Structures are given as C-alpha cells and as structure tokens.
Amino acid sequence: MSRFGEATAVERVADGRYNVELDQVFGYAEALNGGYLMAVLARAAVDASPHEHPVSTAASFLRVAKVGPAEVLVESRKTGRTAAMSRVTLVQGGEPVVDALITTGTLDSGQEPHWTGEAPPAMPSPEKCSTFDSGKGDRGFADNVEMLFDPATMGWLDGRPSGRLEARAWLQIPGYENDGYALALAVDALPPVVLNVGAKGWAPTVELTWHMRAVPQPGRLAVHGGGRLVAGGWFDEEVEVWDSAGRLVAQSRQLARVGRGLPE
C-alpha cells in the first residue's frame, strides 16, 4: 500500500465509529492538508455505505487537526438505491475538528459525459512546469504528492504575483491509483490562489464543498484553481480537476481566510 493509502486508512471499531492515525507528511508545519482530511472522512463514509464513491462532500473545518490518533464518526441520514447521505465528523481530544455532510453513490467508470462545458485553458506540458520541493526529505506534503506547477502561476514565490486569483498544476500521488480519495486531496492541494494577489502565509479553509464527477483514469491530473473575490479578509477558491482522458472528474468551491499581506 502507498503512503497515501496507509495515511487515509480507517479502522472500524463499531458501527459508525472508526479509528485513524493522521500522518504528518500530508501537512504543512502544524496544519494537516484539508483535502487529506476529507479523504479520510470519505473512506469512512464509503465503508459505512452500500455505494462506492464519495460524490458530494460539504466540509466545515472547525479546528486545526493534529498529527496522531483521531476518531471518525459516521451518522447515517438516508440510504437509498442511488445515494446515501451521512454526517461524518473527525474528532480529536473529544472535540469535533472537521464536520462534513457526505453523499455517496456509485459512478459508472465507463460512462461518457452527456455534455461538457468549455475546457480550462491549456497548461504547459509537465516537462515545462516547475516543482516545489520542501527540501525536508520524507516530512512534507510536497515530498509525497508529486506536483508540477504552471510557472505563470508561481510568480508569488519570487515576489512577482500575477495579480490574478489563480494556481495550476499537474498532480500525481506516487504509487497510488487515481480514485475518489485522490480527488479529495487534489481539490485542496494547490497553493492558495490569494498568494497571487499579494497575500502571504497560511490561508485557512473555513468551508469546502466538492463533487466527484467521474472515476478518474490513470495518469497525471490537471488541477486548475481560480477565484472571484477577495474582501474583508475572506476569499473564495474554485478548483476543477481533469484526468488524463480530458474529462472533468472533480469540482470544488471553498471559502477561506486571507493570510498576511492584504488589508482587512
């Protein structure tokens, strides 16, 4: 099993109760990545469901998750032939950390879309993209999720932000086959788009909703991030994930707090 598979594994200890060990490599400094946490919740939701895929997740991030043991609670709200809905909560130290409503369903991996809107702008080939290694060996997110960034969206690293809410990258989890849990990670894997309008530092997610639209094909995922508004210390971020077959496989929208560097 890959590091990501092990890090998102859940152990059922009773009906609706799961134990998990949160892994430090899927975080930055003290904060664990929100997409990683949603993947953990999705595994528990699917395990408790008759359906195979986490098709819709609406997650509220209440506290900062810590590395180490945690518990996942799954409370069924409805179970039907095409969808099941559950409230899924990550708990540490007796307090809720992430609270989510997750709908599970079963997607047909061979079904072609009936209609698809305009595709996102083309990205440079992976060979023309840049890496963002942490330099910390096996201790950081960037060392365990292979991401190749469109250089046009990484000017903030050199003090030259593009002035647009944007981020784009190719993403692949080494040794792990693309699935719904990989998509949960992908929709929250980009650097915050607000960095490209002058913000600095951590931009904590408050609420994130994402949808799994298709079962992804093997290969690199193209992750496109954008946004519409920065105001009052808040910003939005929208992400689309496209697979190697050119299909839209995931969509997300989140509301987050602006880090340092911008007026409130």
Protein Blocks (a to p, Z undefined) as FASTA:
>chain_A
ZZklmmmpccdfbghiacddddfklcghjbccfklmmmmmmmmmmmmpcbfbdfbccddd
fbdcdedddddddddfbdcfkbccddddddeehiafbdcddddddddfkbccfbdcdddd
ddddfklpccddehlojabfklmcccdddfklmmmmnopaghiacdddddddehiacdfk
lmmmmmmmbccfklmnopacjdddfbdcdddfbdcdedjdddddddfbdgehiacddddd
ddfkopafbdcdddddddehiaZZ
